[in-house]
Amino acid sequence: MALTYGTTPSRFATGLSKTSQSQEKPMTLTERLAIVRQAGQMSSSSDKSEHEFSFKSVDFDRVRRLIYAKAGISLSTSKQDMVYSRLSRRLRATGKKTFSDYLDILENSKETPEWEQFVNALTTNLTSFFREPHHFPILADHLRKIAPLRHQINIWCCAASTGEEPYSIAMTVADTFMNKAAPPVSIFCSDLDTEVLRTAEKGVYTPDRTEKIPPEQLKRYFSKGIGKQEGSFCVRAELRRMMTFQRLNLLDPLWLVKGPLDVIFCRNVMIYFDKATQYKILTRFMPLMQPDGLLFAGHSESFLYASDLFQSLGKTVYQPARQSGSA
């Protein structure tokens, strides 16, 4: 027996006699869903026809495959509109008329400069100063704890973006070692996106970007811009001296960062990778870290599935798991 879903919509029954309505066979669920799907497809086709460039499912699938292979980023099917919006700019810049022609550039040459632009376009850089603020007092406590044990403290911020996160780390370091003109701390700042790294290295921010910085820290660690930078705030040299900026792809077989690391900030990065890729990256973090080092993750990330590598300390902070046989 066919499963039914209500009766024929009233607009289809308008003008029918009671007899004809009573004899009409109820619409099955399958038939009803077919109508809904058809309506959705018509709407989708109408929307796509308004695009400057044709963007088919096969194009989106190619983009997903290429960005996963290059950067480990796993794009969900819900990102199709975002991908179109960002890559259509690259079609205009390269003079290509179709996505197929544009993607051919990438697939035909591993060395083309367009790879950098492709990755930059699809990288999301949402950041702010002192984002997820509960982490910074934990960082300060950890620095005070290990300072007597280290000649040099090494921190890696592996998603530096436009600089707000690493400079927040640097301000925390400077506040913690207030009595030292040159804290014994090195901060390695990396990102996949070369454009945002250039912004980070400049260290110049408009007032709306510095709103979350407490006034006393803004005054202590930033100077007011002059000339072309008038109206902006510029990071002072005492913070910049701690920092090194370098492009780094977490999927690269060789990382330029050297251990042992006391702290890794890898926040809101793993959400773009599937679990298998996450685990590979965590496996590579392990030998770089001090036994008492800290790994900071984003609020929506969890590494509990990798408890053989890292143990949770709460508040999305992790420490290398003790290996069997260790004290």
N, C-alpha and C positions, 0 to 999 in steps of 0.2 A: 504494500500500500504506500502511495506517495505521501510524504510529509507535506502538509500545507502550511502556508504562512498567510493568514487572513484571507481576504477575498480580493477580487479585482478592484483596483482603485476607483473611487466614485466618479472621477472625471471620465473614465472609460465607460461608465455605465449611464452617463447622462443621456436622457432621451429614450432609454430602453423601457419597455413595459415591465410590470411586475412579473409577468410570466417569463419573459426572456431573461430577466435577472435571476430568477429562481432556478432556471435551467442551466445557467452558465456554470461551467466547471471551475472550482476554486483553483487559484494559481499555486503551483507547487513552489517550495522554497528554492529549488534549483532555478526555476524560471524567474522568480523574483530577483535572485542574486545576479542572474545573467543581465537583467535590465539595469541593475545598479552598476555592474561592471561596465556595461556599454556606455552608460551616462558618464562615468568617471573617465573612460578612455576618450570620449568626445571632448570633455572639458580639458583633459590633459593635452590633447592634440591642438585644441584652440589656443591654450596657453603657449605651447611650444612654437606655434606658427608666428607668434609675436616676437620671437627671439631674432636677433640679428644673424646668428649662425645656427644652422641645424645641429642639434646635440642629441644624438641617438643613444639608446641603451648600450650599444656596442662601443660607442665612444667613451661613455662613462666607465664601462668595464675595463677598457684599456687604461684609462687614467688610474683606476683603483689598482690595477696590476703593476703599473709602472711606479707609482709612489710607494707601494708596499715593498717592491724589490729594491728601490733606491734608498728609502728612509725608514722602512718598517711601519709606516703609518697605515693603519687599517681604517679605510673610509667606509662608513655605513651607507646604506642605500638612501638614507634621508639627506645625505649631503649633496645630492645631484645638483640642486639649484645653486648651492654655494660654489661648487666646482665650476659650473658654467659661468657664474658671475666673475670669478677670479681669473679663470683661464681665457675668457673671451678677450680680456685686456692684452694677453700675450698674443692672441691671434692678430689683433690690430697692430701690435708692435712689430710683429714679424711679417706682416703683410699676407698671412695665410687666410684663405677663404673658407676652409672647412677644418673641423677638429681633426679629421683623419689626416689631412696634410700636415697639420701642426704636430701631431703625435708621431708622425713619420720622422720628423726631425730628430726626436729623441731616440726612437728605436733604431735609426740608421747610424747613429754615432754616439758612443759612450763618452766622447770627449767634447761634444758641443757645449759651448757656454750657456746654451738655453736650458740645460739641466739645472743650473743654479737658479735661474729665473723660475723655472717650473716648481722646484722645491720651495723657493721663497713664497711663491703665490699660494701654495696650499698649506703653508705652515701658519697655525693660529697663534698669535702672540697677545694673549690677554694677561696683563700684569699690572701691578701697582706697588708703591712703596709700602712695606710692612704688611703685605697681604698675608692672611692667616697669621695674625699677630701673636698667637699663643706660642709659636715656635721660637720667637726671638729671646724670651727669658730663658727658655730651655737651653738655647745655644749659649747664652751668657754664662749660665751655671756650669755648663760643660767646659767652657773655656777656662773659667776660674779653677775648676777641678784638675784639669790636665796641665795648666801652665807651669806648675813646679816640676812636672815630669818631662817637659819638652824644651829643647833649644829652639825648635821651629814647629809651628802649628800650620798644617796644610788643609785648606778647604777647597772643595770643588763645587761650583754652582753650574750644573750641566744644562740649564735652560735659562741662560742669562737674559734672553730677549732684549728689550731696549734698556736694560740696566737697572731697573728699579729693585729687583730682588738682590743682585750682588751688592749694590750700594747700601741696601738695608742691612745686609750681613756686615758690610764694612763699618757702618755706623755702630752696630752692636759691638763689634770688635773694639773700635776706638773708645766707646764708652766703658767697656770692660777693662781696658788697659789705659785708663785715663792718665795715670802717672807716667806713662812712657810715650816719648815723642814718636818712636817708631816701634809699634807693636810687632812681636816676633811671629807675624801671621802672613801667610801668602794665600791669596784667593785666586784660583784659576777659574775663569769665566768663559764658558763655551756655549755655542748655540749652532743649530743647523742652518739658520737663516743669516746670511751675510749682511743683509741690509740692516736688520735690527742690531746686529753687533756693532756696526759702524755708529749707530745712534748711541749705543751703550758706551762705547769708547770715548765719545765726545763728552758725555756727562752733562748735557745742557737740557734743562727741563722748563716748560712753561708753568705758570702758577697753578693751573688746574691739575697738573700732574703731581704737584708737591703738597697737595692739600692734606694728605694723610701723615705727613711728617710733623711730629711735634715741634712747635715753634722754637724751642731751645736748641733742638738738633738742626733745624733748618738754618738757624743763625750761626751755629758752630761749624757746620760742615759744608755750607754752600755760600758762595759769594754772588752778589748781584751782577748780572751780565751788563756789558757795556758795548757800544757800537751796534753791530748787527745782532748781538745777543741781549740788547737792552730789553728789560721786562722779564727776562728769564732768570733762572737760578743755575749756577755752575758749580759742579762738585769740586771741592777744594783738593789741593795736591796731596794732603796727608792721607786721604782715602785712596786716591788714584795710585799712590805708590805701592799699595798692597796688592794691586790687581793686575792680572794679565788676561787679555782677551784673545780668543782663538776659535775659529770655526772648528766644530767637531761633530761628526755624525756618529751617533751611538751604534750604528750598524757597521761602521768601518772596522776592518780587521785589526787596525793599529790605532790606539789612542795616544795622543801626545801627553796626556796627563800622567804624572808619575806619583807613585805612592812612597811611603805610607801616608794615607789620608786620615785626618782626624774627623772630618765632617764631609758628607756629601749632601747637597741639596738637590734632590731630583723630584721636584714638586710639579704636579699637573703635567707630567710628561708621559708617564706610562699609560695614561688613559687613551693615548693614540695608538698603542700597540696591542696586539693580541697576547694572550697569556703565554704562548710559547716564546714570543720575542721578549716579553718582560722577563721571563725566567732566565733567558740567555744573558740579558743585560745584568741582572742581579748576580748571576754566576761570575760575571767579569768584575763586578764591583768588589766582591768578597776579598780576593787576594790583594786588592789595592788598599784595604782599610786596616787601621789599627784595630786590635782586638776589642778595645773599648770605644771605637769610633761610633758616630751617630749618622744614620741615614734618615733624612727628612723627606716624607712623601706628602702629596696633596690630600686635601680633606676628603676627596671622593675616591682615593686610591687605597688599596689594601694589598699587602704582601703576605697575608696569613697563609696562603697556599704554598709559599716558599719558606716555611718555618725551618726547613733544613739548612737554609742559608741565613735568614734573619729572624730574630725574635722581636716581637712587639713590646715596646715600653709604654704604649698608650699614646694617645693624641697624635697618631700617624707618625710616630718616631720609632725607628728600629735600630737594633744593634746586631753585629755579626753573631750568629748562633755559635754556641760553644761546640766545638767538634768533639767527637767521642775520644775519650782518653785525655782531654785537656783538663786543667785544674778548675 
